[in-house]
Structures are given as C-alpha cells and as structure tokens.
Amino acid sequence: MRIVVDGYNLIPAIPELRRVLHQDLEAGREGLIEMLQSYRRNSPINLRITVVFDGKSHHDHGGGKNAGDIEVLFSRHEIADALILRLLKSHYRNAVLVTSDRALGEAAAPFASAVIRTGEFRELLNQAAFMDDDAPEDEPPRTPKRDTKKKGNPRRAPRKERRRNRQLKNL
C-alpha cells in the first residue's frame, strides 16, 4: 500500500513538530520523517510512504531522496500540490493521500483510494510512537497477532464427526 503525504500540511498538525518548525525547517522535516519511519516499522502491512515538500532540498541536487524506507520528494519549481496530483495521476494511482488541503483533496479524489485528514493521520502516528516506546531495544519487531476467536455455532459438531454420524446413519 502506498501513502502520499503532503509534508508541510502534516507538520503543523503535530504539536511537537509545529514548535520545531518555527525554529528550524530542516529539523521539522527530519522529525516528521522519523515519525513516519516509526509508523512504517509498526504497521502490520507493507507500507511505501512518499512525503512531498514544497521547495528544494539543501542536501541533494535532484528532486528527491530516500530517508531509510521513506521516499522524500521536493517540488522544486512547482508547488507541492501540483507534484502530488501528477504523482497520483501517473505513478501512484490508488494511493492514500494525507492532507488537510480541501482543494487538493477534492482534485485528488478520483485518483486516490482515500484522502485522510492530517488530524486522523496524526492519531495513527501517535499510536505508532507509543508502540515504539513500549518495545525493548534488543527485542525484534513485533508481528501482528492472529485472531484466535473461533467462528461458527459452538453447539454444532465438528465436520469430521458430522460426516461419521451421517455414514453411521446410512448403515
């Protein structure tokens, strides 16, 4: 599953990053990327996350870079909304878009499988951060638990027993 994040739209929705963003733009971006890496690590499904920021990076001369497992793109000579729409139309069709920009959400709706508001996604990031804090450092990442709740009528005999009873009844 692919998630495309409007970076500068999500950062102000997270109080810790909002304070950092006013002081240091690069630190705000790095904080968001760390939170997304934590979210990806604790997710039970295989996620591919792309974060799009306005402007250009101070570190690379191209349009993007990879920060661990997170793809980071900078819009350079266009606004991030235009780049996100272009990505959703061509490369990342049916991805989940994270933004609170109403115009972008409406424009991307035909191409995205879902548009998630930044407040909702912030809660998911907080849960992932909480799971990261609970896990011991030397323990491998947790695998999701399977549901052990049995399904079906508890009074009904198991299939093998019902088959055996039918065969005995036919004798």
N, CA, C and O of each residue as an XYZ file, in Angstrom:
684
protein
N       0.843     -1.167      0.000
C       0.000      0.000      0.000
C       0.895      1.240      0.000
O       1.893      1.297      0.719
N       0.534      2.206     -0.797
C       1.306      3.445     -0.923
C       0.566      4.572     -0.202
O      -0.648      4.717     -0.344
N       1.307      5.366      0.573
C       0.765      6.549      1.228
C       1.558      7.751      0.733
O       2.788      7.756      0.793
N       0.854      8.770      0.243
C       1.480     10.008     -0.201
C       1.096     11.088      0.812
O      -0.084     11.322      1.069
N       2.118     11.743      1.385
C       1.900     12.722      2.451
C       2.278     14.120      1.966
O       3.360     14.326      1.417
N       1.377     15.073      2.175
C       1.647     16.488      1.937
C       2.410     16.972      3.177
O       1.797     17.307      4.190
N       3.729     17.008      3.097
C       4.600     17.201      4.256
C       4.343     18.456      5.065
O       4.130     18.378      6.274
N       4.361     19.631      4.409
C       4.182     20.869      5.147
C       2.734     21.058      5.594
O       2.438     21.990      6.342
N       1.843     20.201      5.154
C       0.464     20.234      5.629
C       0.317     19.382      6.873
O      -0.526     19.678      7.721
N       1.116     18.329      7.006
C       1.039     17.436      8.163
C       1.836     17.968      9.358
O       1.406     17.803     10.499
N       2.974     18.596      9.120
C       3.827     19.049     10.226
C       3.083     19.969     11.206
O       3.189     19.751     12.413
N       2.339     20.981     10.753
C       1.637     21.842     11.721
C       0.540     21.127     12.505
O       0.108     21.629     13.543
N       0.083     19.975     12.040
C      -0.955     19.220     12.752
C      -0.385     18.460     13.948
O      -1.139     17.977     14.792
N       0.941     18.352     14.023
C       1.598     17.632     15.121
C       2.239     18.682     16.035
O       3.201     19.338     15.634
N       1.717     18.850     17.263
C       2.179     19.947     18.129
C       3.693     19.992     18.352
O       4.278     21.074     18.337
N       4.336     18.839     18.557
C       5.780     18.824     18.803
C       6.544     19.359     17.592
O       7.515     20.101     17.733
N       6.090     18.970     16.406
C       6.782     19.397     15.187
C       6.448     20.841     14.838
O       7.278     21.537     14.252
N       5.261     21.303     15.184
C       4.873     22.684     14.904
C       5.818     23.647     15.623
O       6.237     24.652     15.051
N       6.154     23.336     16.884
C       7.080     24.193     17.638
C       8.472     24.183     17.012
O       9.130     25.220     16.926
N       8.912     23.011     16.577
C      10.246     22.887     15.974
C      10.277     23.581     14.614
O      11.284     24.189     14.253
N       9.191     23.495     13.867
C       9.131     24.057     12.515
C       9.368     25.562     12.526
O      10.006     26.092     11.616
N       8.859     26.263     13.548
C       9.039     27.707     13.613
C      10.494     28.088     13.844
O      10.913     29.183     13.468
N      11.267     27.199     14.457
C      12.666     27.495     14.750
C      13.599     26.987     13.645
O      14.525     27.689     13.237
N      13.348     25.757     13.162
C      14.253     25.149     12.196
C      13.455     24.273     11.230
O      12.906     23.243     11.620
N      13.397     24.692      9.973
C      12.621     23.991      8.955
C      13.136     22.570      8.741
O      12.351     21.626      8.651
N      14.458     22.423      8.659
C      15.071     21.109      8.433
C      14.765     20.154      9.586
O      14.494     18.976      9.353
N      14.806     20.645     10.825
C      14.518     19.804     11.986
C      13.063     19.348     11.974
O      12.766     18.225     12.379
N      12.155     20.200     11.517
C      10.745     19.822     11.400
C      10.556     18.701     10.397
O       9.814     17.751     10.646
N      11.236     18.815      9.254
C      11.145     17.755      8.233
C      11.722     16.449      8.757
O      11.124     15.388      8.580
N      12.888     16.525      9.406
C      13.521     15.318      9.928
C      12.657     14.657     10.999
O      12.565     13.430     11.053
N      12.026     15.462     11.848
C      11.128     14.913     12.872
C       9.953     14.179     12.256
O       9.560     13.114     12.733
N       9.388     14.748     11.192
C       8.271     14.087     10.508
C       8.731     12.772      9.891
O       8.024     11.768      9.978
N       9.888     12.768      9.278
C      10.394     11.552      8.642
C      10.633     10.465      9.683
O      10.343      9.296      9.431
N      11.157     10.835     10.847
C      11.356      9.850     11.919
C      10.027      9.262     12.390
O       9.929      8.061     12.639
N       9.004     10.112     12.513
C       7.682      9.615     12.927
C       7.108      8.669     11.881
O       6.501      7.654     12.225
N       7.296      8.998     10.605
C       6.792      8.136      9.531
C       7.544      6.810      9.493
O       6.951      5.772      9.202
N       8.834      6.834      9.783
C       9.597      5.585      9.840
C       9.091      4.702     10.974
O       8.972      3.488     10.812
N       8.797      5.297     12.101
C       8.243      4.550     13.233
C       6.892      3.953     12.869
O       6.606      2.800     13.190
N       6.064      4.746     12.195
C       4.743      4.273     11.762
C       4.888      3.090     10.804
O       4.173      2.095     10.923
N       5.812      3.206      9.863
C       6.029      2.133      8.884
C       6.543      0.861      9.563
O       6.113     -0.242      9.227
N       7.462      1.018     10.519
C       8.013     -0.126     11.249
C       6.935     -0.885     12.016
O       6.952     -2.115     12.051
N       6.001     -0.165     12.628
C       4.979     -0.786     13.465
C       3.715     -1.167     12.720
O       2.778     -1.693     13.322
N       3.673     -0.914     11.436
C       2.490     -1.248     10.651
C       2.461     -2.742     10.341
O       3.492     -3.320      9.999
N       1.290     -3.374     10.456
C       1.211     -4.806     10.163
C       1.282     -5.114      8.669
O       1.509     -6.262      8.286
N       1.091     -4.106      7.823
C       1.148     -4.328      6.379
C       2.384     -3.646      5.804
O       2.988     -2.790      6.451
N       2.749     -4.026      4.605
C       3.915     -3.451      3.941
C       3.520     -2.091      3.361
O       2.753     -2.016      2.401
N       4.046     -1.027      3.948
C       3.729      0.324      3.500
C       4.888      0.924      2.726
O       6.055      0.705      3.052
N       4.546      1.681      1.699
C       5.518      2.511      0.996
C       5.032      3.942      1.179
O       3.917      4.282      0.781
N       5.862      4.769      1.774
C       5.449      6.133      2.108
C       6.280      7.126      1.313
O       7.505      7.023      1.249
N       5.593      8.090      0.706
C       6.232      9.176     -0.023
C       5.796     10.484      0.615
O       4.601     10.729      0.779
N       6.760     11.329      0.975
C       6.474     12.642      1.553
C       6.882     13.698      0.536
O       7.988     13.658     -0.004
N       5.983     14.641      0.280
C       6.261     15.702     -0.689
C       6.311     17.037      0.048
O       5.384     17.400      0.772
N       7.425     17.765     -0.156
C       7.607     19.084      0.441
C       7.700     20.130     -0.660
O       8.149     19.835     -1.767
N       7.275     21.356     -0.353
C       7.461     22.481     -1.269
C       8.928     22.877     -1.280
O       9.637     22.702     -0.288
N       9.380     23.415     -2.416
C      10.748     23.933     -2.492
C      11.748     22.884     -2.893
O      11.398     21.859     -3.477
N      13.007     23.151     -2.574
C      14.061     22.199     -2.906
C      14.895     21.898     -1.683
O      14.978     22.697     -0.750
N      15.507     20.739     -1.705
C      16.305     20.270     -0.579
C      17.651     20.978     -0.549
O      18.194     21.352     -1.588
N      18.177     21.154      0.652
C      19.511     21.719      0.793
C      20.577     20.651      0.623
O      21.748     20.975      0.424
N      20.191     19.372      0.700
C      21.169     18.284      0.705
C      21.388     17.648     -0.657
O      22.492     17.187     -0.948
N      20.366     17.613     -1.491
C      20.594     16.934     -2.771
C      20.223     17.866     -3.913
O      19.466     18.821     -3.737
N      20.759     17.575     -5.064
C      20.557     18.446     -6.206
C      19.429     17.953     -7.100
O      19.024     18.655     -8.027
N      18.916     16.757     -6.835
C      17.812     16.217     -7.612
C      16.486     16.556     -6.979
O      16.408     17.413     -6.098
N      15.439     15.881     -7.432
C      14.097     16.156     -6.938
C      13.750     15.409     -5.679
O      12.741     15.725     -5.049
N      14.550     14.416     -5.275
C      14.165     13.651     -4.102
C      15.305     12.861     -3.514
O      16.417     12.843     -4.041
N      15.003     12.203     -2.402
C      15.978     11.346     -1.737
C      15.214     10.285     -0.967
O      13.996     10.372     -0.814
N      15.921      9.302     -0.492
C      15.310      8.285      0.352
C      15.867      8.416      1.750
O      17.082      8.428      1.949
N      14.966      8.515      2.724
C      15.370      8.581      4.125
C      14.965      7.262      4.751
O      13.846      7.121      5.246
N      15.864      6.304      4.732
C      15.509      4.971      5.211
C      14.537      4.347      4.224
O      14.874      4.131      3.060
N      13.334      4.060      4.693
C      12.315      3.460      3.833
C      11.305      4.484      3.345
O      10.321      4.122      2.701
N      11.531      5.743      3.639
C      10.601      6.807      3.282
C      11.159      7.560      2.079
O      12.299      8.024      2.109
N      10.360      7.681      1.024
C      10.773      8.452     -0.150
C      10.410      9.914      0.092
O       9.259     10.234      0.387
N      11.397     10.796     -0.033
C      11.185     12.222      0.204
C      11.364     12.954     -1.118
O      12.410     12.849     -1.759
N      10.333     13.699     -1.523
C      10.380     14.457     -2.768
C      10.212     15.940     -2.466
O       9.455     16.323     -1.574
N      10.930     16.772     -3.225
C      10.784     18.220     -3.126
C      10.252     18.714     -4.464
O      10.690     18.252     -5.517
N       9.320     19.640     -4.426
C       8.638     20.071     -5.650
C       9.495     20.992     -6.515
O       9.198     21.166     -7.697
N      10.519     21.567     -5.974
C      11.469     22.453     -6.661
C      10.769     23.617     -7.358
O      10.500     24.620     -6.697
N      10.463     23.547     -8.634
C       9.962     24.700     -9.389
C       8.436     24.725     -9.529
O       7.900     25.505    -10.316
N       7.746     23.892     -8.781
C       6.281     23.887     -8.799
C       5.795     23.734     -7.366
O       6.572     23.412     -6.467
N       4.516     23.964     -7.163
C       4.009     23.795     -5.801
C       3.819     22.302     -5.522
O       3.620     21.510     -6.443
N       3.883     21.938     -4.271
C       3.796     20.523     -3.890
C       2.461     19.914     -4.308
O       2.413     18.739     -4.670
N       1.381     20.685     -4.267
C       0.062     20.170     -4.649
C       0.066     19.682     -6.099
O      -0.506     18.636     -6.406
N       0.713     20.442     -6.990
C       0.778     20.042     -8.399
C       1.590     18.758     -8.563
O       1.219     17.885     -9.348
N       2.685     18.641     -7.832
C       3.503     17.426     -7.894
C       2.729     16.222     -7.357
O       2.784     15.138     -7.937
N       2.017     16.411     -6.259
C       1.223     15.315     -5.682
C       0.159     14.855     -6.668
O      -0.025     13.653     -6.862
N      -0.540     15.793     -7.291
C      -1.557     15.418     -8.287
C      -0.936     14.673     -9.460
O      -1.492     13.681     -9.932
N       0.208     15.143     -9.930
C       0.889     14.477    -11.046
C       1.294     13.054    -10.659
O       1.142     12.129    -11.458
N       1.811     12.872     -9.430
C       2.201     11.543     -8.964
C       0.984     10.619     -8.860
O       1.048      9.457     -9.261
N      -0.115     11.136     -8.325
C      -1.319     10.307     -8.176
C      -1.912      9.925     -9.525
O      -2.442      8.825     -9.679
N      -1.831     10.812    -10.494
C      -2.384     10.517    -11.820
C      -1.558      9.477    -12.565
O      -2.106      8.652    -13.296
N      -0.226      9.514    -12.379
C       0.613      8.626    -13.184
C       1.192      7.459    -12.393
O       0.839      6.311    -12.665
N       2.060      7.711    -11.434
C       2.811      6.647    -10.776
C       2.096      5.998     -9.600
O       2.148      4.777     -9.450
N       1.437      6.778     -8.773
C       0.896      6.270     -7.510
C      -0.627      6.257     -7.507
O      -1.255      6.656     -6.527
N      -1.209      5.805     -8.588
C      -2.666      5.733     -8.689
C      -3.196      4.806     -7.588
O      -2.596      3.769     -7.304
N      -4.303      5.176     -6.982
C      -4.956      4.433     -5.892
C      -4.145      4.418     -4.602
O      -4.307      3.521     -3.775
N      -3.278      5.403     -4.427
C      -2.559      5.550     -3.157
C      -3.460      6.290     -2.182
O      -4.465      6.882     -2.577
N      -3.095      6.252     -0.912
C      -3.812      7.002      0.117
C      -3.117      8.349      0.249
O      -1.896      8.406      0.397
N      -3.888      9.439      0.197
C      -3.336     10.783      0.304
C      -3.621     11.339      1.687
O      -4.752     11.275      2.169
N      -2.582     11.892      2.331
C      -2.726     12.517      3.648
C      -2.556     14.021      3.482
O      -1.455     14.501      3.214
N      -3.655     14.765      3.643
C      -3.628     16.222      3.548
C      -4.877     16.799      4.185
O      -5.906     16.129      4.277
N      -4.782     18.044      4.624
C      -5.969     18.764      5.078
C      -6.322     19.873      4.108
O      -7.229     20.666      4.366
N      -5.623     19.931      3.012
C      -5.888     20.911      1.965
C      -7.131     20.447      1.198
O      -7.081     19.472      0.448
N      -8.233     21.151      1.397
C      -9.505     20.734      0.803
C      -9.449     20.719     -0.725
O      -9.957     19.790     -1.353
N      -8.839     21.736     -1.324
C      -8.756     21.800     -2.785
C      -7.955     20.623     -3.333
O      -8.358     19.998     -4.315
N      -6.828     20.321     -2.706
C      -6.008     19.182     -3.144
C      -6.771     17.875     -2.952
O      -6.741     17.008     -3.825
N      -7.450     17.728     -1.825
C      -8.217     16.507     -1.564
C      -9.300     16.275     -2.594
O      -9.497     15.148     -3.049
N     -10.010     17.338     -2.970
C     -11.075     17.204     -3.976
C     -10.501     16.907     -5.356
O     -11.068     16.111     -6.104
N      -9.379     17.541     -5.699
C      -8.754     17.308     -7.003
C      -8.167     15.902     -7.093
O      -8.154     15.300     -8.167
N      -7.678     15.377     -5.963
C      -7.022     14.066     -5.961
C      -7.999     12.914     -5.755
O      -7.632     11.760     -5.979
N      -9.220     13.190     -5.338
C     -10.185     12.133     -5.016
C     -10.376     11.104     -6.137
O     -10.460      9.914     -5.833
N     -10.451     11.498     -7.419
C     -10.619     10.475     -8.459
C      -9.416      9.547     -8.634
O      -9.554      8.450     -9.174
N      -8.251      9.978     -8.185
C      -7.031      9.208     -8.409
C      -6.544      8.482     -7.162
O      -5.784      7.519     -7.266
N      -6.970      8.927     -5.990
C      -6.531      8.330     -4.728
C      -7.581      7.352     -4.227
O      -8.775      7.550     -4.450
N      -7.140      6.296     -3.551
C      -8.112      5.352     -2.998
C      -8.812      5.955     -1.793
O      -9.958      5.609     -1.509
N      -8.124      6.872     -1.064
C      -8.727      7.568      0.072
C      -7.938      8.836      0.345
O      -6.741      8.917      0.070
N      -8.634      9.822      0.892
C      -7.989     11.054      1.335
C      -8.200     11.132      2.836
O      -9.334     11.199      3.310
N      -7.087     11.123      3.592
C      -7.138     11.135      5.052
C      -6.740     12.520      5.538
O      -5.733     13.069      5.089
N      -7.516     13.087      6.446
C      -7.198     14.379      7.043
C      -5.964     14.226      7.949
O      -5.725     13.158      8.513
N      -5.197     15.295      8.076
C      -3.966     15.220      8.856
C      -4.224     14.928     10.330
O      -3.395     14.291     10.981
N      -5.346     15.377     10.865
C      -5.669     15.096     12.265
C      -5.862     13.610     12.519
O      -5.424     13.084     13.542
N      -6.523     12.934     11.578
C      -6.718     11.486     11.712
C      -5.385     10.751     11.620
O      -5.121      9.826     12.388
N      -4.548     11.170     10.674
C      -3.265     10.509     10.489
C      -2.335     10.779     11.671
O      -1.525      9.926     12.032
N      -2.452     11.965     12.274
C      -1.653     12.294     13.461
C      -1.909     11.282     14.573
O      -0.978     10.875     15.268
N      -3.176     10.871     14.746
C      -3.507      9.884     15.770
C      -2.831      8.548     15.474
O      -2.358      7.878     16.392
N      -2.783      8.156     14.206
C      -2.101      6.911     13.829
C      -0.603      6.999     14.120
O       0.004      6.036     14.588
N      -0.013      8.166     13.838
C       1.418      8.360     14.125
C       1.680      8.301     15.625
O       2.683      7.735     16.059
N       0.783      8.884     16.417
C       0.955      8.855     17.874
C       0.879      7.428     18.411
O       1.633      7.064     19.314
N      -0.021      6.626     17.865
C      -0.125      5.223     18.279
C       1.155      4.478     17.942
O       1.635      3.678     18.746
N       1.716      4.729     16.762
C       2.965      4.067     16.363
C       4.110      4.493     17.267
O       4.957      3.673     17.622
N       4.145      5.766     17.642
C       5.193      6.251     18.547
C       5.046      5.600     19.910
O       6.045      5.271     20.550
N       3.817      5.410     20.361
C       3.570      4.751     21.644
C       4.046      3.303     21.599
O       4.634      2.816     22.565
N       3.800      2.612     20.491
C       4.253      1.232     20.342
C       5.774      1.165     20.306
O       6.364      0.223     20.836
N       6.417      2.156     19.686
C       7.875      2.204     19.636
C       8.471      2.384     21.024
O       9.505      1.794     21.338
N       7.821      3.200     21.862
C       8.316      3.431     23.218
C       8.197      2.187     24.076
O       9.023      1.972     24.964
N       7.182      1.357     23.830
C       6.962      0.149     24.626
C       7.932     -0.972     24.292
O       8.256     -1.785     25.158
N       8.404     -1.030     23.043
C       9.232     -2.151     22.603
C      10.650     -2.017     23.156
O      11.264     -0.957     23.030
N      11.184     -3.096     23.775
C      12.581     -3.070     24.209
C      13.512     -2.981     23.012
O      13.170     -3.435     21.920
N      14.682     -2.400     23.212
C      15.619     -2.172     22.117
C      16.167     -3.467     21.523
O      16.380     -3.541     20.313
N      16.403     -4.506     22.362
C      17.016     -5.723     21.862
C      15.995     -6.725     21.316
O      16.378     -7.749     20.751
N      14.722     -6.443     21.478
C      13.688     -7.358     21.009
C      13.378     -7.082     19.532
O      13.283     -5.920     19.139
N      13.219     -8.122     18.710
C      12.891     -7.887     17.303
C      11.497     -7.263     17.182
O      10.703     -7.348     18.119
N      11.191     -6.639     16.045
C       9.881     -6.020     15.883
C       8.753     -7.041     16.050
O       8.880     -8.204     15.668
N       7.671     -6.578     16.619
C       6.537     -7.469     16.866
C       5.799     -7.803     15.583
O       5.654     -6.964     14.694
N       5.336     -9.036     15.503
C       4.473     -9.421     14.407
C       3.039     -9.333     14.894
O       2.770     -9.585     16.068
N       2.121     -8.982     14.020
C       0.737     -8.844     14.467
C       0.171    -10.184     14.919
O       0.465    -11.225     14.331
N      -0.644    -10.147     15.970
C      -1.256    -11.366     16.483
C      -2.440    -11.761     15.616
O      -3.167    -10.913     15.099
N      -2.613    -13.051     15.472
C      -3.750    -13.553     14.713
C      -4.965    -13.623     15.618
O      -4.856    -13.823     16.828
N      -6.097    -13.458     15.015
C      -7.338    -13.538     15.768
C      -7.616    -15.000     16.094
O      -7.711    -15.827     15.187
N      -7.747    -15.329     17.382
C      -7.963    -16.719     17.798
C      -9.423    -16.996     18.138
O      -9.760    -18.091     18.591
N     -10.274    -16.025     17.926
C     -11.684    -16.226     18.214
C     -12.265    -17.203     17.200
O     -12.127    -17.013     15.992
N     -12.912    -18.239     17.696
C     -13.486    -19.249     16.816
C     -14.778    -18.729     16.213
O     -15.506    -17.947     16.824
N     -15.037    -19.181     15.009
C     -16.235    -18.758     14.302
C     -17.182    -19.935     14.193
O     -16.760    -21.090     14.239
N     -18.441    -19.644     14.051
C     -19.426    -20.699     13.848
C     -20.210    -21.021     15.103
O     -19.982    -20.448     16.168
N     -21.140    -21.951     14.955
C     -22.026    -22.369     16.032
C     -21.261    -23.288     16.989
O     -20.762    -24.328     16.561
N     -21.157    -22.931     18.275
C     -20.394    -23.769     19.205
C     -21.098    -25.084     19.532
O     -20.460    -26.020     20.015
N     -22.413    -25.169     19.275
C     -23.159    -26.396     19.588
C     -23.123    -27.402     18.448
O     -23.499    -28.560     18.628
N     -22.678    -26.972     17.293
C     -22.627    -27.866     16.142
C     -21.389    -28.753     16.240
O     -20.306    -28.284     16.590
N     -21.555    -30.010     15.934
C     -20.446    -30.963     15.989
C     -19.433    -30.637     14.893
O     -19.805    -30.090     13.855
N     -18.164    -30.963     15.108
C     -17.154    -30.740     14.073
C     -17.468    -31.516     12.794
O     -18.204    -32.503     12.817
N     -16.911    -31.064     11.705
C     -17.209    -31.619     10.384
C     -16.928    -33.116     10.316
O     -17.751    -33.867      9.794
N     -15.785    -33.565     10.830
C     -15.449    -34.997     10.783
C     -16.479    -35.814     11.537
O     -16.897    -36.880     11.083
N     -16.884    -35.310     12.686
C     -17.866    -36.041     13.489
C     -19.225    -36.074     12.793
O     -19.908    -37.097     12.837
N     -19.625    -34.995     12.163
C     -20.904    -34.981     11.435
C     -20.869    -35.958     10.269
O     -21.853    -36.651     10.014
N     -19.742    -36.022      9.556
C     -19.602    -36.941      8.431
C     -19.682    -38.394      8.918
O     -20.351    -39.231      8.312
N     -18.988    -38.668     10.021
C     -19.008    -40.020     10.594
C     -20.429    -40.396     11.022
O     -20.874    -41.518     10.780
N     -21.136    -39.467     11.654
C     -22.523    -39.729     12.078
C     -23.430    -39.980     10.883
O     -24.313    -40.835     10.956
N     -23.234    -39.252      9.776
C     -24.036    -39.485      8.565
C     -23.788    -40.881      8.017
O     -24.719    -41.592      7.637
N     -22.497    -41.264      7.984
C     -22.163    -42.576      7.463
C     -22.744    -43.675      8.353
O     -23.243    -44.679      7.846
N     -22.687    -43.499      9.652
C     -23.276    -44.478     10.554
C     -24.788    -44.535     10.413
O     -25.382    -45.605     10.544
N     -25.406    -43.414     10.152
C     -26.851    -43.337      9.993
C     -27.289    -44.063      8.729
O     -28.365    -44.659      8.699
N     -26.450    -44.016      7.666
C     -26.782    -44.675      6.401
C     -26.609    -46.199      6.482
O     -27.102    -46.924      5.619
N     -25.930    -46.668      7.485
C     -25.727    -48.134      7.607
C     -26.955    -48.849      7.990
O     -26.940    -50.072      8.130
